[in-house]
Amino acid sequence: MQQLNLKNSYVSGKFAEFIAKCYLGLLGYFVIASRYSVGRGLSAGEVDIIAKRGKTIVFIEVKKRATLPLAMESIFSRQQARIYNSAEVFIAKHPKYASFDCRFDAICFNKYYFFRHIKNAWGF
């Protein structure tokens, strides 16, 4: 029974990311990468969506929880640091984006897929 719940959570998260990418596209963002992963094990980092708009590159974390506040609170400082490290690696591997402004956003969903886009959710 637990496997079924994990699978549903996985599918639910993928669907939230799909909605987020559609939303970003409607706002004029160009999605560069999805689920960009760096490293392995405990030091691994993943960015759900990397997008650009104009001269800004945006690293976006997508979270889905029962409520919007729970989703917003679930992005802990350790995860923020991993996303930041992944962003540094991405920029190093793609030097054409080195001159771009960088921003860290969150798109948080509740269980009904209502969402909130939080620009500059955190910074370093």
Biopython code that builds the backbone (N, CA, C, O; Angstrom):
import numpy as np
from Bio.PDB.StructureBuilder import StructureBuilder

atoms = [
    (1, "MET", "N", (0.809, -1.195, 0.000)),
    (1, "MET", "CA", (0.000, 0.000, 0.000)),
    (1, "MET", "C", (0.854, 1.262, 0.000)),
    (1, "MET", "O", (0.487, 2.251, -0.635)),
    (2, "GLN", "N", (1.982, 1.248, 0.697)),
    (2, "GLN", "CA", (2.840, 2.434, 0.715)),
    (2, "GLN", "C", (3.398, 2.752, -0.658)),
    (2, "GLN", "O", (3.513, 3.923, -1.021)),
    (3, "GLN", "N", (3.748, 1.727, -1.431)),
    (3, "GLN", "CA", (4.267, 1.964, -2.773)),
    (3, "GLN", "C", (3.273, 2.756, -3.610)),
    (3, "GLN", "O", (3.657, 3.645, -4.370)),
    (4, "LEU", "N", (2.001, 2.431, -3.468)),
    (4, "LEU", "CA", (0.971, 3.135, -4.209)),
    (4, "LEU", "C", (0.960, 4.610, -3.828)),
    (4, "LEU", "O", (0.842, 5.473, -4.698)),
    (5, "ASN", "N", (1.082, 4.910, -2.524)),
    (5, "ASN", "CA", (1.124, 6.303, -2.073)),
    (5, "ASN", "C", (2.349, 7.026, -2.611)),
    (5, "ASN", "O", (2.246, 8.173, -3.044)),
    (6, "LEU", "N", (3.508, 6.371, -2.590)),
    (6, "LEU", "CA", (4.719, 6.991, -3.121)),
    (6, "LEU", "C", (4.563, 7.278, -4.604)),
    (6, "LEU", "O", (4.953, 8.344, -5.081)),
    (7, "LYS", "N", (4.000, 6.340, -5.321)),
    (7, "LYS", "CA", (3.800, 6.548, -6.750)),
    (7, "LYS", "C", (2.846, 7.710, -6.987)),
    (7, "LYS", "O", (3.082, 8.537, -7.868)),
    (8, "ASN", "N", (1.779, 7.780, -6.216)),
    (8, "ASN", "CA", (0.843, 8.882, -6.366)),
    (8, "ASN", "C", (1.509, 10.220, -6.054)),
    (8, "ASN", "O", (1.255, 11.214, -6.733)),
    (9, "SER", "N", (2.361, 10.248, -5.028)),
    (9, "SER", "CA", (3.088, 11.478, -4.698)),
    (9, "SER", "C", (4.012, 11.876, -5.838)),
    (9, "SER", "O", (4.109, 13.051, -6.193)),
    (10, "TYR", "N", (4.693, 10.883, -6.408)),
    (10, "TYR", "CA", (5.603, 11.154, -7.513)),
    (10, "TYR", "C", (4.835, 11.719, -8.711)),
    (10, "TYR", "O", (5.230, 12.733, -9.286)),
    (11, "VAL", "N", (3.750, 11.064, -9.077)),
    (11, "VAL", "CA", (2.945, 11.506, -10.217)),
    (11, "VAL", "C", (2.354, 12.882, -9.930)),
    (11, "VAL", "O", (2.319, 13.744, -10.808)),
    (12, "SER", "N", (1.898, 13.082, -8.722)),
    (12, "SER", "CA", (1.324, 14.360, -8.319)),
    (12, "SER", "C", (2.361, 15.479, -8.425)),
    (12, "SER", "O", (2.052, 16.578, -8.887)),
    (13, "GLY", "N", (3.587, 15.195, -7.997)),
    (13, "GLY", "CA", (4.670, 16.177, -8.095)),
    (13, "GLY", "C", (5.031, 16.483, -9.538)),
    (13, "GLY", "O", (5.258, 17.639, -9.894)),
    (14, "LYS", "N", (5.085, 15.451, -10.368)),
    (14, "LYS", "CA", (5.381, 15.659, -11.793)),
    (14, "LYS", "C", (4.297, 16.512, -12.445)),
    (14, "LYS", "O", (4.596, 17.363, -13.283)),
    (15, "PHE", "N", (3.039, 16.287, -12.066)),
    (15, "PHE", "CA", (1.943, 17.060, -12.623)),
    (15, "PHE", "C", (2.043, 18.522, -12.184)),
    (15, "PHE", "O", (1.783, 19.426, -12.978)),
    (16, "ALA", "N", (2.416, 18.757, -10.935)),
    (16, "ALA", "CA", (2.610, 20.125, -10.441)),
    (16, "ALA", "C", (3.721, 20.820, -11.236)),
    (16, "ALA", "O", (3.589, 21.992, -11.588)),
    (17, "GLU", "N", (4.805, 20.108, -11.518)),
    (17, "GLU", "CA", (5.893, 20.678, -12.313)),
    (17, "GLU", "C", (5.418, 20.993, -13.734)),
    (17, "GLU", "O", (5.803, 22.015, -14.300)),
    (18, "PHE", "N", (4.596, 20.136, -14.304)),
    (18, "PHE", "CA", (4.050, 20.381, -15.636)),
    (18, "PHE", "C", (3.213, 21.662, -15.641)),
    (18, "PHE", "O", (3.357, 22.496, -16.535)),
    (19, "ILE", "N", (2.349, 21.816, -14.654)),
    (19, "ILE", "CA", (1.529, 23.033, -14.540)),
    (19, "ILE", "C", (2.426, 24.259, -14.386)),
    (19, "ILE", "O", (2.187, 25.292, -15.011)),
    (20, "ALA", "N", (3.455, 24.140, -13.556)),
    (20, "ALA", "CA", (4.379, 25.255, -13.336)),
    (20, "ALA", "C", (5.065, 25.664, -14.639)),
    (20, "ALA", "O", (5.198, 26.855, -14.921)),
    (21, "LYS", "N", (5.502, 24.687, -15.432)),
    (21, "LYS", "CA", (6.155, 25.002, -16.711)),
    (21, "LYS", "C", (5.187, 25.669, -17.684)),
    (21, "LYS", "O", (5.573, 26.589, -18.405)),
    (22, "CYS", "N", (3.949, 25.220, -17.711)),
    (22, "CYS", "CA", (2.938, 25.853, -18.575)),
    (22, "CYS", "C", (2.708, 27.295, -18.138)),
    (22, "CYS", "O", (2.658, 28.199, -18.972)),
    (23, "TYR", "N", (2.569, 27.507, -16.853)),
    (23, "TYR", "CA", (2.375, 28.843, -16.287)),
    (23, "TYR", "C", (3.547, 29.761, -16.648)),
    (23, "TYR", "O", (3.347, 30.895, -17.082)),
    (24, "LEU", "N", (4.759, 29.261, -16.464)),
    (24, "LEU", "CA", (5.945, 30.070, -16.779)),
    (24, "LEU", "C", (5.984, 30.415, -18.262)),
    (24, "LEU", "O", (6.329, 31.539, -18.628)),
    (25, "GLY", "N", (5.637, 29.465, -19.111)),
    (25, "GLY", "CA", (5.594, 29.723, -20.545)),
    (25, "GLY", "C", (4.609, 30.825, -20.891)),
    (25, "GLY", "O", (4.894, 31.667, -21.743)),
    (26, "LEU", "N", (3.458, 30.829, -20.240)),
    (26, "LEU", "CA", (2.463, 31.878, -20.475)),
    (26, "LEU", "C", (2.968, 33.256, -20.049)),
    (26, "LEU", "O", (2.543, 34.276, -20.591)),
    (27, "LEU", "N", (3.880, 33.277, -19.072)),
    (27, "LEU", "CA", (4.450, 34.548, -18.606)),
    (27, "LEU", "C", (5.662, 34.992, -19.419)),
    (27, "LEU", "O", (6.243, 36.043, -19.147)),
    (28, "GLY", "N", (6.044, 34.199, -20.413)),
    (28, "GLY", "CA", (7.163, 34.578, -21.264)),
    (28, "GLY", "C", (8.508, 34.021, -20.854)),
    (28, "GLY", "O", (9.539, 34.463, -21.361)),
    (29, "TYR", "N", (8.518, 33.060, -19.946)),
    (29, "TYR", "CA", (9.764, 32.403, -19.561)),
    (29, "TYR", "C", (10.058, 31.288, -20.555)),
    (29, "TYR", "O", (9.140, 30.672, -21.097)),
    (30, "PHE", "N", (11.326, 31.037, -20.788)),
    (30, "PHE", "CA", (11.768, 29.923, -21.617)),
    (30, "PHE", "C", (12.413, 28.898, -20.693)),
    (30, "PHE", "O", (13.411, 29.200, -20.038)),
    (31, "VAL", "N", (11.857, 27.693, -20.633)),
    (31, "VAL", "CA", (12.393, 26.654, -19.759)),
    (31, "VAL", "C", (13.642, 26.065, -20.394)),
    (31, "VAL", "O", (13.592, 25.508, -21.491)),
    (32, "ILE", "N", (14.754, 26.192, -19.698)),
    (32, "ILE", "CA", (16.047, 25.688, -20.171)),
    (32, "ILE", "C", (16.231, 24.231, -19.773)),
    (32, "ILE", "O", (16.696, 23.416, -20.569)),
    (33, "ALA", "N", (15.860, 23.904, -18.525)),
    (33, "ALA", "CA", (16.067, 22.540, -18.025)),
    (33, "ALA", "C", (15.019, 22.215, -16.968)),
    (33, "ALA", "O", (14.500, 23.096, -16.284)),
    (34, "SER", "N", (14.728, 20.930, -16.859)),
    (34, "SER", "CA", (13.842, 20.414, -15.815)),
    (34, "SER", "C", (14.585, 19.345, -15.046)),
    (34, "SER", "O", (15.326, 18.548, -15.622)),
    (35, "ARG", "N", (14.384, 19.336, -13.762)),
    (35, "ARG", "CA", (15.016, 18.341, -12.884)),
    (35, "ARG", "C", (16.522, 18.258, -13.116)),
    (35, "ARG", "O", (17.080, 17.176, -13.299)),
    (36, "TYR", "N", (17.156, 19.408, -13.103)),
    (36, "TYR", "CA", (18.606, 19.482, -13.298)),
    (36, "TYR", "C", (19.277, 18.977, -12.029)),
    (36, "TYR", "O", (19.076, 19.536, -10.951)),
    (37, "SER", "N", (20.064, 17.933, -12.156)),
    (37, "SER", "CA", (20.647, 17.261, -11.002)),
    (37, "SER", "C", (22.166, 17.360, -11.012)),
    (37, "SER", "O", (22.809, 17.266, -12.058)),
    (38, "VAL", "N", (22.718, 17.550, -9.824)),
    (38, "VAL", "CA", (24.164, 17.665, -9.649)),
    (38, "VAL", "C", (24.577, 16.808, -8.456)),
    (38, "VAL", "O", (23.918, 16.833, -7.416)),
    (39, "GLY", "N", (25.655, 16.057, -8.599)),
    (39, "GLY", "CA", (26.191, 15.293, -7.477)),
    (39, "GLY", "C", (25.420, 14.012, -7.206)),
    (39, "GLY", "O", (24.478, 13.651, -7.911)),
    (40, "ARG", "N", (25.869, 13.340, -6.142)),
    (40, "ARG", "CA", (25.252, 12.077, -5.748)),
    (40, "ARG", "C", (25.210, 12.005, -4.229)),
    (40, "ARG", "O", (25.992, 12.661, -3.540)),
    (41, "GLY", "N", (24.308, 11.217, -3.730)),
    (41, "GLY", "CA", (24.233, 10.983, -2.290)),
    (41, "GLY", "C", (23.724, 12.189, -1.524)),
    (41, "GLY", "O", (22.872, 12.937, -2.003)),
    (42, "LEU", "N", (24.267, 12.366, -0.316)),
    (42, "LEU", "CA", (23.792, 13.434, 0.569)),
    (42, "LEU", "C", (24.097, 14.832, 0.050)),
    (42, "LEU", "O", (23.403, 15.788, 0.396)),
    (43, "SER", "N", (25.121, 14.955, -0.770)),
    (43, "SER", "CA", (25.485, 16.279, -1.275)),
    (43, "SER", "C", (24.797, 16.606, -2.598)),
    (43, "SER", "O", (25.030, 17.666, -3.177)),
    (44, "ALA", "N", (23.950, 15.693, -3.073)),
    (44, "ALA", "CA", (23.281, 15.909, -4.360)),
    (44, "ALA", "C", (22.321, 17.082, -4.277)),
    (44, "ALA", "O", (21.717, 17.347, -3.238)),
    (45, "GLY", "N", (22.197, 17.769, -5.388)),
    (45, "GLY", "CA", (21.248, 18.868, -5.478)),
    (45, "GLY", "C", (20.458, 18.755, -6.758)),
    (45, "GLY", "O", (20.950, 18.252, -7.768)),
    (46, "GLU", "N", (19.231, 19.228, -6.707)),
    (46, "GLU", "CA", (18.394, 19.198, -7.898)),
    (46, "GLU", "C", (17.588, 20.481, -7.965)),
    (46, "GLU", "O", (17.054, 20.955, -6.962)),
    (47, "VAL", "N", (17.513, 21.028, -9.158)),
    (47, "VAL", "CA", (16.667, 22.180, -9.409)),
    (47, "VAL", "C", (15.503, 21.688, -10.255)),
    (47, "VAL", "O", (15.705, 21.085, -11.309)),
    (48, "ASP", "N", (14.290, 21.946, -9.792)),
    (48, "ASP", "CA", (13.122, 21.435, -10.511)),
    (48, "ASP", "C", (12.999, 22.058, -11.892)),
    (48, "ASP", "O", (12.791, 21.352, -12.879)),
    (49, "ILE", "N", (13.127, 23.391, -11.966)),
    (49, "ILE", "CA", (12.999, 24.083, -13.255)),
    (49, "ILE", "C", (14.042, 25.190, -13.326)),
    (49, "ILE", "O", (14.222, 25.950, -12.374)),
    (50, "ILE", "N", (14.722, 25.272, -14.456)),
    (50, "ILE", "CA", (15.605, 26.396, -14.742)),
    (50, "ILE", "C", (15.019, 27.093, -15.960)),
    (50, "ILE", "O", (14.824, 26.481, -17.010)),
    (51, "ALA", "N", (14.742, 28.380, -15.802)),
    (51, "ALA", "CA", (14.102, 29.134, -16.887)),
    (51, "ALA", "C", (14.786, 30.480, -17.046)),
    (51, "ALA", "O", (15.458, 30.966, -16.136)),
    (52, "LYS", "N", (14.603, 31.072, -18.220)),
    (52, "LYS", "CA", (15.147, 32.409, -18.442)),
    (52, "LYS", "C", (14.065, 33.302, -19.017)),
    (52, "LYS", "O", (13.155, 32.866, -19.722)),
    (53, "ARG", "N", (14.211, 34.564, -18.681)),
    (53, "ARG", "CA", (13.327, 35.593, -19.233)),
    (53, "ARG", "C", (14.167, 36.848, -19.347)),
    (53, "ARG", "O", (14.627, 37.403, -18.349)),
    (54, "GLY", "N", (14.356, 37.281, -20.569)),
    (54, "GLY", "CA", (15.243, 38.422, -20.785)),
    (54, "GLY", "C", (16.658, 38.056, -20.363)),
    (54, "GLY", "O", (17.196, 37.038, -20.797)),
    (55, "LYS", "N", (17.255, 38.879, -19.526)),
    (55, "LYS", "CA", (18.623, 38.643, -19.035)),
    (55, "LYS", "C", (18.617, 38.124, -17.593)),
    (55, "LYS", "O", (19.558, 38.354, -16.834)),
    (56, "THR", "N", (17.546, 37.423, -17.232)),
    (56, "THR", "CA", (17.449, 36.837, -15.892)),
    (56, "THR", "C", (17.279, 35.332, -16.024)),
    (56, "THR", "O", (16.449, 34.848, -16.795)),
    (57, "ILE", "N", (18.073, 34.609, -15.264)),
    (57, "ILE", "CA", (17.919, 33.161, -15.197)),
    (57, "ILE", "C", (17.322, 32.852, -13.823)),
    (57, "ILE", "O", (17.768, 33.376, -12.803)),
    (58, "VAL", "N", (16.305, 31.990, -13.823)),
    (58, "VAL", "CA", (15.546, 31.724, -12.608)),
    (58, "VAL", "C", (15.628, 30.241, -12.278)),
    (58, "VAL", "O", (15.358, 29.388, -13.123)),
    (59, "PHE", "N", (16.004, 29.949, -11.040)),
    (59, "PHE", "CA", (16.070, 28.585, -10.534)),
    (59, "PHE", "C", (14.838, 28.398, -9.650)),
    (59, "PHE", "O", (14.668, 29.097, -8.651)),
    (60, "ILE", "N", (13.987, 27.452, -10.024)),
    (60, "ILE", "CA", (12.661, 27.354, -9.419)),
    (60, "ILE", "C", (12.475, 26.008, -8.727)),
    (60, "ILE", "O", (12.709, 24.948, -9.308)),
    (61, "GLU", "N", (12.050, 26.082, -7.480)),
    (61, "GLU", "CA", (11.686, 24.894, -6.712)),
    (61, "GLU", "C", (10.166, 24.776, -6.725)),
    (61, "GLU", "O", (9.458, 25.738, -6.426)),
    (62, "VAL", "N", (9.672, 23.599, -7.070)),
    (62, "VAL", "CA", (8.231, 23.342, -7.091)),
    (62, "VAL", "C", (7.906, 22.436, -5.914)),
    (62, "VAL", "O", (8.513, 21.377, -5.755)),
    (63, "LYS", "N", (6.946, 22.852, -5.086)),
    (63, "LYS", "CA", (6.539, 22.065, -3.922)),
    (63, "LYS", "C", (5.031, 21.898, -3.917)),
    (63, "LYS", "O", (4.288, 22.844, -4.180)),
    (64, "LYS", "N", (4.587, 20.688, -3.615)),
    (64, "LYS", "CA", (3.153, 20.423, -3.481)),
    (64, "LYS", "C", (2.921, 19.762, -2.131)),
    (64, "LYS", "O", (3.524, 18.738, -1.811)),
    (65, "ARG", "N", (2.046, 20.361, -1.355)),
    (65, "ARG", "CA", (1.667, 19.840, -0.047)),
    (65, "ARG", "C", (0.156, 20.009, 0.111)),
    (65, "ARG", "O", (-0.512, 20.503, -0.797)),
    (66, "ALA", "N", (-0.367, 19.614, 1.228)),
    (66, "ALA", "CA", (-1.806, 19.705, 1.469)),
    (66, "ALA", "C", (-2.299, 21.149, 1.430)),
    (66, "ALA", "O", (-3.396, 21.424, 0.944)),
    (67, "THR", "N", (-1.485, 22.064, 1.943)),
    (67, "THR", "CA", (-1.855, 23.484, 1.955)),
    (67, "THR", "C", (-0.703, 24.311, 1.410)),
    (67, "THR", "O", (0.443, 23.862, 1.394)),
    (68, "LEU", "N", (-1.012, 25.519, 0.964)),
    (68, "LEU", "CA", (0.049, 26.417, 0.474)),
    (68, "LEU", "C", (1.059, 26.755, 1.567)),
    (68, "LEU", "O", (2.260, 26.709, 1.303)),
    (69, "PRO", "N", (0.621, 27.095, 2.793)),
    (69, "PRO", "CA", (1.626, 27.378, 3.834)),
    (69, "PRO", "C", (2.558, 26.196, 4.097)),
    (69, "PRO", "O", (3.758, 26.388, 4.293)),
    (70, "LEU", "N", (2.016, 24.976, 4.105)),
    (70, "LEU", "CA", (2.884, 23.802, 4.303)),
    (70, "LEU", "C", (3.884, 23.665, 3.159)),
    (70, "LEU", "O", (5.045, 23.322, 3.384)),
    (71, "ALA", "N", (3.445, 23.926, 1.956)),
    (71, "ALA", "CA", (4.351, 23.846, 0.801)),
    (71, "ALA", "C", (5.449, 24.895, 0.920)),
    (71, "ALA", "O", (6.618, 24.605, 0.666)),
    (72, "MET", "N", (5.075, 26.116, 1.307)),
    (72, "MET", "CA", (6.066, 27.192, 1.428)),
    (72, "MET", "C", (7.070, 26.912, 2.539)),
    (72, "MET", "O", (8.255, 27.217, 2.405)),
    (73, "GLU", "N", (6.593, 26.331, 3.632)),
    (73, "GLU", "CA", (7.470, 26.054, 4.775)),
    (73, "GLU", "C", (8.374, 24.853, 4.544)),
    (73, "GLU", "O", (9.330, 24.655, 5.294)),
    (74, "SER", "N", (8.097, 24.052, 3.529)),
    (74, "SER", "CA", (8.847, 22.817, 3.324)),
    (74, "SER", "C", (10.164, 23.011, 2.573)),
    (74, "SER", "O", (10.887, 22.042, 2.341)),
    (75, "ILE", "N", (10.480, 24.229, 2.196)),
    (75, "ILE", "CA", (11.758, 24.495, 1.523)),
    (75, "ILE", "C", (12.736, 24.983, 2.580)),
    (75, "ILE", "O", (12.834, 26.180, 2.848)),
    (76, "PHE", "N", (13.452, 24.047, 3.174)),
    (76, "PHE", "CA", (14.359, 24.342, 4.280)),
    (76, "PHE", "C", (15.670, 24.945, 3.794)),
    (76, "PHE", "O", (15.995, 24.865, 2.609)),
    (77, "SER", "N", (16.412, 25.543, 4.700)),
    (77, "SER", "CA", (17.667, 26.218, 4.335)),
    (77, "SER", "C", (18.677, 25.248, 3.724)),
    (77, "SER", "O", (19.439, 25.638, 2.839)),
    (78, "ARG", "N", (18.698, 23.998, 4.176)),
    (78, "ARG", "CA", (19.631, 23.025, 3.603)),
    (78, "ARG", "C", (19.293, 22.774, 2.133)),
    (78, "ARG", "O", (20.187, 22.679, 1.292)),
    (79, "GLN", "N", (18.010, 22.669, 1.832)),
    (79, "GLN", "CA", (17.590, 22.462, 0.445)),
    (79, "GLN", "C", (17.899, 23.704, -0.387)),
    (79, "GLN", "O", (18.327, 23.586, -1.535)),
    (80, "GLN", "N", (17.689, 24.875, 0.172)),
    (80, "GLN", "CA", (18.017, 26.117, -0.530)),
    (80, "GLN", "C", (19.501, 26.144, -0.884)),
    (80, "GLN", "O", (19.873, 26.544, -1.987)),
    (81, "ALA", "N", (20.348, 25.718, 0.056)),
    (81, "ALA", "CA", (21.797, 25.693, -0.192)),
    (81, "ALA", "C", (22.141, 24.706, -1.302)),
    (81, "ALA", "O", (23.006, 24.988, -2.130)),
    (82, "ARG", "N", (21.480, 23.559, -1.330)),
    (82, "ARG", "CA", (21.731, 22.580, -2.397)),
    (82, "ARG", "C", (21.304, 23.130, -3.756)),
    (82, "ARG", "O", (21.989, 22.918, -4.757)),
    (83, "ILE", "N", (20.185, 23.829, -3.792)),
    (83, "ILE", "CA", (19.724, 24.429, -5.043)),
    (83, "ILE", "C", (20.710, 25.497, -5.489)),
    (83, "ILE", "O", (21.033, 25.597, -6.672)),
    (84, "TYR", "N", (21.191, 26.300, -4.532)),
    (84, "TYR", "CA", (22.178, 27.328, -4.848)),
    (84, "TYR", "C", (23.448, 26.693, -5.424)),
    (84, "TYR", "O", (23.984, 27.177, -6.421)),
    (85, "ASN", "N", (23.926, 25.616, -4.803)),
    (85, "ASN", "CA", (25.123, 24.928, -5.308)),
    (85, "ASN", "C", (24.887, 24.362, -6.704)),
    (85, "ASN", "O", (25.771, 24.428, -7.558)),
    (86, "SER", "N", (23.714, 23.811, -6.938)),
    (86, "SER", "CA", (23.380, 23.296, -8.271)),
    (86, "SER", "C", (23.347, 24.433, -9.290)),
    (86, "SER", "O", (23.758, 24.262, -10.438)),
    (87, "ALA", "N", (22.856, 25.591, -8.860)),
    (87, "ALA", "CA", (22.817, 26.762, -9.743)),
    (87, "ALA", "C", (24.233, 27.195, -10.113)),
    (87, "ALA", "O", (24.500, 27.535, -11.265)),
    (88, "GLU", "N", (25.133, 27.182, -9.139)),
    (88, "GLU", "CA", (26.531, 27.534, -9.429)),
    (88, "GLU", "C", (27.143, 26.584, -10.453)),
    (88, "GLU", "O", (27.846, 27.016, -11.367)),
    (89, "VAL", "N", (26.873, 25.292, -10.297)),
    (89, "VAL", "CA", (27.397, 24.297, -11.234)),
    (89, "VAL", "C", (26.793, 24.525, -12.621)),
    (89, "VAL", "O", (27.499, 24.455, -13.627)),
    (90, "PHE", "N", (25.497, 24.797, -12.671)),
    (90, "PHE", "CA", (24.841, 25.042, -13.957)),
    (90, "PHE", "C", (25.485, 26.231, -14.668)),
    (90, "PHE", "O", (25.788, 26.152, -15.859)),
    (91, "ILE", "N", (25.693, 27.322, -13.949)),
    (91, "ILE", "CA", (26.303, 28.528, -14.540)),
    (91, "ILE", "C", (27.732, 28.226, -15.004)),
    (91, "ILE", "O", (28.153, 28.684, -16.066)),
    (92, "ALA", "N", (28.470, 27.459, -14.208)),
    (92, "ALA", "CA", (29.845, 27.105, -14.588)),
    (92, "ALA", "C", (29.865, 26.264, -15.866)),
    (92, "ALA", "O", (30.756, 26.423, -16.701)),
    (93, "LYS", "N", (28.887, 25.373, -16.019)),
    (93, "LYS", "CA", (28.836, 24.517, -17.208)),
    (93, "LYS", "C", (28.239, 25.231, -18.418)),
    (93, "LYS", "O", (28.411, 24.787, -19.553)),
    (94, "HIS", "N", (27.545, 26.324, -18.176)),
    (94, "HIS", "CA", (26.903, 27.089, -19.253)),
    (94, "HIS", "C", (27.320, 28.560, -19.127)),
    (94, "HIS", "O", (26.522, 29.397, -18.704)),
    (95, "PRO", "N", (28.552, 28.872, -19.490)),
    (95, "PRO", "CA", (29.080, 30.220, -19.274)),
    (95, "PRO", "C", (28.320, 31.321, -20.014)),
    (95, "PRO", "O", (28.473, 32.496, -19.679)),
    (96, "LYS", "N", (27.513, 30.973, -21.002)),
    (96, "LYS", "CA", (26.746, 32.003, -21.704)),
    (96, "LYS", "C", (25.742, 32.674, -20.774)),
    (96, "LYS", "O", (25.250, 33.760, -21.079)),
    (97, "TYR", "N", (25.430, 32.037, -19.639)),
    (97, "TYR", "CA", (24.498, 32.625, -18.674)),
    (97, "TYR", "C", (25.208, 33.352, -17.521)),
    (97, "TYR", "O", (24.554, 33.858, -16.610)),
    (98, "ALA", "N", (26.535, 33.401, -17.566)),
    (98, "ALA", "CA", (27.294, 34.000, -16.457)),
    (98, "ALA", "C", (26.976, 35.477, -16.250)),
    (98, "ALA", "O", (27.050, 35.966, -15.123)),
    (99, "SER", "N", (26.628, 36.186, -17.299)),
    (99, "SER", "CA", (26.342, 37.616, -17.170)),
    (99, "SER", "C", (24.876, 37.891, -16.813)),
    (99, "SER", "O", (24.497, 39.045, -16.613)),
    (100, "PHE", "N", (24.065, 36.858, -16.734)),
    (100, "PHE", "CA", (22.642, 37.018, -16.421)),
    (100, "PHE", "C", (22.440, 37.289, -14.935)),
    (100, "PHE", "O", (23.241, 36.859, -14.104)),
    (101, "ASP", "N", (21.378, 37.995, -14.608)),
    (101, "ASP", "CA", (20.958, 38.104, -13.213)),
    (101, "ASP", "C", (20.367, 36.763, -12.815)),
    (101, "ASP", "O", (19.739, 36.095, -13.637)),
    (102, "CYS", "N", (20.559, 36.361, -11.560)),
    (102, "CYS", "CA", (20.029, 35.093, -11.066)),
    (102, "CYS", "C", (18.986, 35.353, -9.994)),
    (102, "CYS", "O", (19.081, 36.299, -9.213)),
    (103, "ARG", "N", (17.989, 34.480, -9.985)),
    (103, "ARG", "CA", (16.924, 34.598, -8.999)),
    (103, "ARG", "C", (16.475, 33.201, -8.587)),
    (103, "ARG", "O", (16.517, 32.266, -9.386)),
    (104, "PHE", "N", (16.050, 33.068, -7.342)),
    (104, "PHE", "CA", (15.558, 31.798, -6.820)),
    (104, "PHE", "C", (14.089, 31.969, -6.461)),
    (104, "PHE", "O", (13.737, 32.739, -5.568)),
    (105, "ASP", "N", (13.236, 31.236, -7.175)),
    (105, "ASP", "CA", (11.790, 31.319, -6.977)),
    (105, "ASP", "C", (11.264, 29.997, -6.441)),
    (105, "ASP", "O", (11.937, 28.968, -6.494)),
    (106, "ALA", "N", (10.045, 30.055, -5.926)),
    (106, "ALA", "CA", (9.323, 28.845, -5.526)),
    (106, "ALA", "C", (7.923, 28.932, -6.116)),
    (106, "ALA", "O", (7.309, 29.999, -6.136)),
    (107, "ILE", "N", (7.436, 27.815, -6.589)),
    (107, "ILE", "CA", (6.042, 27.717, -7.004)),
    (107, "ILE", "C", (5.441, 26.623, -6.131)),
    (107, "ILE", "O", (5.793, 25.449, -6.245)),
    (108, "CYS", "N", (4.525, 27.034, -5.257)),
    (108, "CYS", "CA", (3.956, 26.143, -4.253)),
    (108, "CYS", "C", (2.507, 25.811, -4.587)),
    (108, "CYS", "O", (1.721, 26.690, -4.940)),
    (109, "PHE", "N", (2.170, 24.540, -4.471)),
    (109, "PHE", "CA", (0.839, 24.036, -4.785)),
    (109, "PHE", "C", (0.184, 23.456, -3.533)),
    (109, "PHE", "O", (0.859, 22.916, -2.657)),
    (110, "ASN", "N", (-1.141, 23.578, -3.466)),
    (110, "ASN", "CA", (-1.866, 22.845, -2.435)),
    (110, "ASN", "C", (-2.441, 21.570, -3.061)),
    (110, "ASN", "O", (-2.191, 21.279, -4.231)),
    (111, "LYS", "N", (-3.207, 20.819, -2.277)),
    (111, "LYS", "CA", (-3.694, 19.528, -2.775)),
    (111, "LYS", "C", (-4.679, 19.649, -3.932)),
    (111, "LYS", "O", (-4.928, 18.674, -4.640)),
    (112, "TYR", "N", (-5.238, 20.838, -4.125)),
    (112, "TYR", "CA", (-6.167, 21.058, -5.237)),
    (112, "TYR", "C", (-5.479, 21.699, -6.455)),
    (112, "TYR", "O", (-6.141, 22.090, -7.417)),
    (113, "TYR", "N", (-4.180, 21.796, -6.401)),
    (113, "TYR", "CA", (-3.355, 22.367, -7.456)),
    (113, "TYR", "C", (-3.552, 23.881, -7.615)),
    (113, "TYR", "O", (-3.230, 24.435, -8.666)),
    (114, "PHE", "N", (-4.070, 24.543, -6.598)),
    (114, "PHE", "CA", (-3.986, 26.003, -6.575)),
    (114, "PHE", "C", (-2.544, 26.319, -6.226)),
    (114, "PHE", "O", (-1.931, 25.626, -5.414)),
    (115, "PHE", "N", (-2.001, 27.361, -6.837)),
    (115, "PHE", "CA", (-0.588, 27.613, -6.596)),
    (115, "PHE", "C", (-0.292, 29.085, -6.387)),
    (115, "PHE", "O", (-1.107, 29.963, -6.671)),
    (116, "ARG", "N", (0.906, 29.316, -5.880)),
    (116, "ARG", "CA", (1.421, 30.667, -5.672)),
    (116, "ARG", "C", (2.866, 30.695, -6.143)),
    (116, "ARG", "O", (3.669, 29.837, -5.777)),
    (117, "HIS", "N", (3.184, 31.686, -6.954)),
    (117, "HIS", "CA", (4.548, 31.883, -7.449)),
    (117, "HIS", "C", (5.213, 32.923, -6.555)),
    (117, "HIS", "O", (4.764, 34.067, -6.484)),
    (118, "ILE", "N", (6.267, 32.527, -5.885)),
    (118, "ILE", "CA", (6.989, 33.418, -4.984)),
    (118, "ILE", "C", (8.315, 33.772, -5.636)),
    (118, "ILE", "O", (9.233, 32.954, -5.689)),
    (119, "LYS", "N", (8.403, 35.004, -6.135)),
    (119, "LYS", "CA", (9.647, 35.463, -6.748)),
    (119, "LYS", "C", (10.624, 35.858, -5.651)),
    (119, "LYS", "O", (10.228, 36.364, -4.601)),
    (120, "ASN", "N", (11.909, 35.618, -5.909)),
    (120, "ASN", "CA", (12.947, 35.893, -4.907)),
    (120, "ASN", "C", (12.606, 35.237, -3.573)),
    (120, "ASN", "O", (12.660, 35.878, -2.524)),
    (121, "ALA", "N", (12.255, 33.959, -3.624)),
    (121, "ALA", "CA", (11.859, 33.232, -2.408)),
    (121, "ALA", "C", (12.983, 33.184, -1.387)),
    (121, "ALA", "O", (12.735, 33.177, -0.182)),
    (122, "TRP", "N", (14.217, 33.151, -1.869)),
    (122, "TRP", "CA", (15.387, 33.222, -0.993)),
    (122, "TRP", "C", (16.548, 33.718, -1.819)),
    (122, "TRP", "O", (16.487, 33.735, -3.048)),
    (123, "GLY", "N", (17.597, 34.119, -1.149)),
    (123, "GLY", "CA", (18.786, 34.599, -1.848)),
    (123, "GLY", "C", (20.029, 34.310, -1.053)),
    (123, "GLY", "O", (19.964, 33.966, 0.128)),
    (124, "PHE", "N", (21.164, 34.452, -1.705)),
    (124, "PHE", "CA", (22.450, 34.213, -1.046)),
    (124, "PHE", "C", (23.346, 35.402, -1.289)),
    (124, "PHE", "O", (24.485, 35.421, -0.823)),
]
sb = StructureBuilder()
sb.init_structure("model")
sb.init_model(0)
sb.init_chain("A")
sb.init_seg("    ")
for serial, (resi, resn, name, xyz) in enumerate(atoms, 1):
    if name == "N":
        sb.init_residue(resn, " ", resi, " ")
    sb.init_atom(name, np.array(xyz, "f"), 0.0, 1.0, " ", f" {name:<3s}", serial, name[0])
structure = sb.get_structure()
